[in-house]
Amino acid sequence: MSLLDKKSRTSIMYGVIICLTIAIIFCVVKIATRPAVVKEDTNYYLPVKEKVDMEEIQMQVKEKEEKQDMTVQLDVHNRARLIEDNVNIRSGPGTEYERLGSAYKGYDFKIISGEKSEWIKIEYDGKPAYVYAEYVEIVPMFLNDDGVYEEYVAFDESDSNTEANTSDESEDVTETETTEESE
């Protein structure tokens, strides 16, 4: 007595033949579509005969040099940067004036006047206000492409291709938060 009858053995044999046929076809296709054999010293990424347009290359070099020779024009403004945390902003030059709010270390404001006095007049929320000069450093700044003031660092004329227009006016005032403390 056999484990499988003749019909089952035939079906299994046809299945094996079909699987082998598919495997052989797959191998033939893979072999037929493989890349060609490449010599190790051949560079297929560069064309063998390439025409070089020297005029075009010279023009590109000249344009690059011209771009490097261009000077950058910056509007540099002195701004009042706070050097202490929680500094009171007042409506007038003294502690007896109304407290409009306060600001933190690192905030900067447009200077209206009084850079060399005890109280510096600044622009706070679009209005004139005062801050005690001991809590402020005067910093030259410029408005970057993102609309944020950055500190301006000057270089020697030989090292830089930047010209600065310095003035005491600026366009934006940094927003501040309100908290409690003296001066």
Secondary structure, DSSP 8 states (H G I E B T S, - for coil): --SS-HHHHHHHHHHHHHHHHHHHHHHHHHHHTS-----TT--TTS-SS----HHHHHHHHHHHHHHHH--EEEEEEEEEEE-SSSEEEESSSSTTS-EEEEE-TT-EEEEEE-TTSSEEEEEETTEEEEEEGGGEEEEEEEE-TTS-EEE-----TTT--EEEEEES--S------------
